Amino acid sequence: MQVHGPDNTSAIGRFIQGIGDVNSDSFADIAVSREIPPETMIFFGGNPPDTTQDMSYPHGITLPAIDYNGDEINDLSIIRPTIGLSIYQGFGDSVSTAGLDSIPINVFKYGGAAYVNNDPYADFVLDWWRTSTDSDRVFYYESPFVNGTTPTWRYAIVHGMFDIRGLGFVDFNCDSVPDIFLGLWGDASTAGRVDIFYGPNYADLPDVSLSPPQTLDSIDTKTFVESCVNIGDVNADGYADLGVRYLLAGLIYLSKPGGGDTLPDLMLDRGSLSLSNAGDVNGDGFTDIISGSAGRSFNGSVDIYLGGPELDSVSDAFVVKSDLVPVLQDQIGVSVGRAGDVDDDGREEVFFSSQNFFGGNPWDVWLMKGTPDIVTDVKIVKGDVLPKAFELRQNYPNPFNPETTIEFSLAERAVVVLEIYNTLGQRVRTLVYETLNPGTYKTLWDGTDGNGSESPSGMYFYRLKSNGTTIASKKMILLK
């Protein structure tokens, strides 16, 4: 399904969101923003789904549907920049078009909702957009719409002049109480970070701060964080996890009892322009990841990473521009999201937007059907015998064309980075960026760089790093 703007200035799909079943017909529904004229377009699911807009609301960023007033019916909430959070009450088979409740706040565009305090009323966290005389801050509202009371914030996080790049709830320390995550954008002098505040009391200072990994270049730390999102329970341990995006890279932080460490567990292999929970797109019972990527073709791609206990950093399926109906689009995957089971067939759909930077800046939104045909494409294979030392073995075959196998061993759990460099010292490709347990592993290099382009013949170096320390480096030859 493709939703196209009525003209070249509409900018359909800058913000997209699966909102759940807001009209109680068993089909998941979706929200799509439109810039000109500004509105939030609601499309009800169906079998098959159609491109007819069903409802219209004021322009903003839509949150997943949640029961805000305790009547066991999903309601619609929309963050309206500089205005506040508007609530539209669900009535089972419909949703009101008049905002019945609101939180008037100079909100920018970030927020989240969850059930924190064990009552049937949703709790909210919203960012306050700084004024010329004030600092950015985050407000936490506990059950703000109980019995028609006026919403008042219970707790505020003041974070100075950092720009917010992500805000919401995730149970990072696995205690079954939602924690607040706050992504802060760095600048020329200060690296960005993600602050985690443990619930339900939310201390004045963060309980955990996720800083840029040591393996990042100094220029990269200034763009940490570009966005951070709750990506769902992608490793099937019962707790939702956190996705962090920076400078075309996607990092995955798995929630752990007590909060665990502050190191990323995975770095997605194809870069990331956008990142989201994908739902269960192949019907295997596990939550998957969708990423709008820049590293596969000039026009980008949309990549799916299958979740589960064997979650890895290698893309399992992807869509590129040539897979779509021919349209003039320069970049696909600008926004990505979980659509839910739009056609009620037992498998969830995903959707993404594409943009044409020329010709009036038109956008399109694409809905992709879930399929059981996607299977995990694991390229890292763990051996059965535990090694006694770290070791990087010679690749084979060598020379090679078009692909070669690289094998390495770990004597202890470590953050492992395996990278390819050319003779000029330029990084060609990152093959592995994961937290791995002791064991022997194999991975393939297909001779392509991080953009998916074929590398020329010549000598290359592959380097293994463990917890930021170089273990070994070896030569190999690509011969065509």
N, C-alpha and C positions, 0 to 999 in steps of 0.2 A: 504494500500500500504506500502511495506517495501523496503527501499533502503539499501543494504548491501555492505560493502566494498569488493573489489575484493580479498583481502587477509587479514591476521590478523594484519597487521601493518598500514592499511590505515587511521584509526581514522576518519571515516566519521561522520560528524554532530556535531563537537565541537561547531560550530557556525551555526545556521539555521535562515532563515529570509524569511517571505513572502514578495515578492517584487512588488505585484500588477501585472497588465496585461501589460507587457513590449512589447509584440508583437501584441497588438490590435486585439486579436481573441476572446475576451469576457471571456477567462479563466484566472484566477489568476495563477501566476507562483511563483516558490520557488527557493531559493538559499541555497546550502548546502556546507559547507567547507569540504575539504579533506586535511589531514596533509601530507600523503606520497603517491605519490608525491604531493607537495603543489599546490592546485588549488581551485577555486570557481566553483562549478558545478551548472548549471542552468537547471531546469526541467520545461518545459512548461506544463501548465494545459491541460486537455482534459476530455472527457466523454466516457469511463473511463480514468483516468490518468494512465500513465505508468511509469515504472522505467528506461526508456531509457534517458540518459543524452543528452540534446539538445545543450548546449553550454558550453564552458570552458573559464574561466578568471583567472587572477593571484589570488593567495591565499590571503584572507583577510576577513574582516567583512563587509557584505553587508548591506547597509541602504535601507529602503523602497524606491521604485522607486518614483522619483519626477522630475518635469520639471525644469531643471536647466538653460535652455537657452531661455525660453519664447516662444517655438514653439508649445505649447499645446500638446506635445507628451512626455510620460514618458521616463526618462533616467535612466541608471543604475549607481550607485555610490558605490565604494568599498574602505573601509579603509584598507590600506596596511601597517601593522606595520613597523616602522622605515623608510618608504618610503613616504607616504602621502596619499592623497585622489585622486583616479583615477575616471574619469568620462567617461562613454561609452554612446554615443548618440543613442537615440531611433529614429527609422525611421518609426514608425507605425507598419509595419509587421515584423520588425527585429530590432536587436540591434547591433551596431558596435562591433567588436572584438578588435579594436585598440583604445587605450585610446586617445581621442581627446583633452581632457583638464585635468589638474591636479592641485592640490595644493601641492607642494613639502614641506613637513614638517616632522619633526621627531616624527610623531604621534605614540601613543601607540596602543589603540584599541577602543577609545570611541569617539563618535560624534553624530551629529544630523542635520537635515535639516528642514526648515520651511519657510513660507512666512511672513517676519516680517514687511517690509516697504511698503506694498501695491503695489508692482510692480510684474510683472509676472515671476521674476527671483528668484530662490531659494537662501536662505541664509543658511550658514553653521556655526556650532560651532565644534571645534576639540581640542583635548588635545595634549599638547606638552610634550613629554617624557623627563624627566630631564636628564642632563648630569652630569658628576662628578663635574662640577663647576657651575651648574645652578639649578634653582628650577622648579618644575612642573608649568605649566601655561596653560590657555585655551585661544584660539584665536577665535574671532568672525569675520566671513567674510560676508560682506553685498554685495549681488548680485555680487559675484566674477567673473562671466563669462559673463558680459555684453559686447557685441560688441567685443569679442575677447581680452579684456583687461587682463593684467597680474594680477592674484589674489593677493590682498594685504589685510592684516587683519586691521580691523577698531578699534578693542577693545581687550584688553588682561586682563585676570584675573590671577594674581599671587597668588598662594596658598601655597607657601613654600614646605615642604618636605612630605606633605600628599600624599598618593597614591589615584589616582582617581578610583572610583568604579561605576561611572555612569555619563552620560552627555547627555544633549539633551534639547528639548523645551517642555514646558507645560504652559498653561495659568492659573497659580496658583491663581491669584487675579481676574480672571473672567472679565478682561477689554477688551477682544477680541484682545489682543496683546500678542504674544508668549513671555514667560519668559524663562530664562536659568536656568536649575537645574544642580547642580554639587554635586555628592556624593563623600565624602571623608572618607577614611578608618582610623579608630583610631589605636592607638598603646598602649603600656604598661602604658603610662603616660597621654595620651590625648584621650578623647572619640571622636568617629567619628561624622559626622554631614552631613546634606544636606543643601547646600546654594542655595538660590533662588535669582536671579537677575531680577528685573522687567524690561520688555521692554517698549519702544524701545530704551531707552538711556543706560540702563545697567550701574548703578553706580559702583564706584570702590569697594565699600563694599556691601555685600549681603543685600538685603532688609529684608529677612527672613532667619533664620537658624533653621532647624529641628534637635533638639538634641535628644539623647536617652530618651525615656519616663522614668519617675521616677520609674515605676514599674519594670524596668529591673534590674537584678542583676548586680553588679559592673563588673563582668567578661564579661557580655553581652555587656556593653557599649564600650568595646575595639573592638568588632567586628561589631559595628554599624559605617559604612554601608558596607555590602558586595556587594550590587548592588542596583541601583534604576533605574526605567524605567517609561516612560509614558505608562499607562495602558488603555488609552482611557476614554471615558465618561461612567464610569461603574454605576453611579447612575442616569443617564438620566436627568441631569440638564442643558445640553448644553455645558459643559466644561470638557475637559479631566482631569484626575486625576493622582496621583503619587503613584507608588508602591515601597516600600523599603524593602529590604531583609537583615536580619542579623541572624547569628547563628541559622539556620534552622527555622526561623520565618518570616512570611510575614506581613508587615504593610501596610495599605491603608490610604492615606491622600487625602481627597476629597477637590477639589478646591472650594474656597468660595469667594464671593465678598469682595474686599479689602484685601484678603489674609487669613482672618479668624485667627484661632489660630494655634499653632504649635503642637497640640496633634494628634496622629493617631486616625482615626475614626473606624478602624477595625483591628483586628489581625486574620489572617486566622487560622482555627482550626487545620489544619493538617501539620503545619510547611512548610518550603519552601526551596528547593535546587535551584530553578529557578522560575522566575515569568515573566508573559507577558500578554499583551492584547490578548484575544482569538478571538476577533471578535464576531459575533452573531452566536453561534454554534447551537442554537435551533430555530432560525427564529422568535423570538418574538419581534424583533425590538430593542433589547437592547444589548449593548456591554458586553461581559462576560470576566472572568479572568481564565487563566490557570496557574497552579502551579505544578512544579515538587516537590513532597513532600517526606519527610522521616518518617512521623509519622504514616503510615498505615501498612506497612509491612517491613520486613528486606530488601527486594529488592526495596523499594520505591514505589511510585505510581504517577500517573498524575491525578490531581483533577481539576474539573471545578466548578467555582463559578458563578452562573447566576447573571448578572447585572440587573439594573432597579431601580425604586424608592424604592423598598423593599430589596435592596442589604443587605445581612447579611454575617457573618463570617463562616457559616457552608457549607461544601462542598456539592454540589448537584449531582455530578456524579464523578466517578473515574475509572481508569484503573490500574490494577496491573499486575505483570508478568504473572500470570496464564491466563490472558485474551488474551495474545499474542500467535502468532505461536511459538512453542517450539524452543528456541534458548538459547545458553549459555550466559546469561547476568546477571551481578551482581547488576546493578543499572539502573532503568528506570527513565526518567524525568530529566536527567542531564542538558539538554537544552530543552526549550519549546518555542513555537511560534505560531503566527497567520499565517495560510497559505493563508487565503482568500477563495473565492469560486472557488476552483480548477476545479470542474466539472460543473460549471455554472448551478446548480440546485436551486439556490436561498438561499442556506444555506452555511455558511462558514465552512471550515475544520480547524483543528489544527494539528500540528505535534510536535514530540518530539524525542529526541535521547536517546539511551540506551548504556551502556558501560559494557564491561567485563574487569575487572581489572586484570584478569589472562589470560593465553593462548594467549599472543601476543597483548592484548589490542585492540581488534576489537570493532567497534562501528556500530550501526544501526540507521536508521532514519525511524520513523513510521508516516504515514499520516492517521489521523482518520476522518471519515466522520461525518459531522454535522447531527443532528437529532432533530426533534421536540418533541421526547419522553422525553427529559430531562425537568423536572419541578422542581420548587424551593422546597427545603426541609427545610423550615424554622422551627427551633426548639425553637425559642424565640417568644412567643405570647404575644402581648401587650393587656392589659385589657382596658376597656372603662372608668373606673372611675379613676380620678386623685387622687393619695394619698396625704396625708398631711405630711407624714414623711417617712424617710428611714426605711425599714423593711426587714429582712431576715426571712422567715418562715421555719418551720420544713418540711423536705422532706417527700414525701409520694409516695408509701408505705414505711414503715420503721419498721422492717428490710425489705430488698428487694432482688429480684433476677428475671430477670437480670438487670432491669432498674428502675430508680426512678425519680420523678419530683421534681425540686427545684423551688420555687417561691420567688420573691423579688419585692419590691416596691421602686420607686425613687420619691422624692419630687421635684427634680430639675434636669436639664440636667447635665450629668456627664460622665466622663470616667469610665466605670464599668469593674471590673475584678472579675470573679467568678472562684475560683480554688479549686481543690480537693487535700488534703494532707493525707498521711498515718500517723500512730502513731509515726513514726520515724522523722516526720517533713519534709519528702521528698515530693516534689510536684509530684502528680500523673498525673494530667490533668488540663489544662486550658479550662473551658467550655465557658466562655464569656470574650471577650476583645473588647469592643465597646464603642463608644460615644452614649449614649441613652438619649432620651427625658423623661420627667416625665411620670410615668405610672407604671403599674404592669406587670411583665414579668414572664414567665415560661420557663424552659429549662430542658432537659432530660440528665441524665448521664446513659450510657449503661454499666457501670462497666469496661470499658476498659481504659488503660492508653494512654499516648500520642503517643505510638508506635502501638496502635491498639490491644495490647495484653490484655487478660482478667486479671483483678486484682483478687488476692486471697481473700477468705472470711476474714472478720475482721472488725474492727472499722475504720472509716474514718472521716475526718473533711472537711467541705466545708466553705470557707471564702469569704466574699463579701467585696470588696474595692471600694471606690468612690473617684476619683481624688487623688489616692495614699494613702488615709486614710482608715484603716480597720473599717468597719461599724459593722460587727457581724460575729461570727463563730459558727457553730453548728456541732453536731455529727450525724453520721448515721452508719448503720450496713449493710454490704453486707453478706448475708447468703446463702450459696449454699448447 
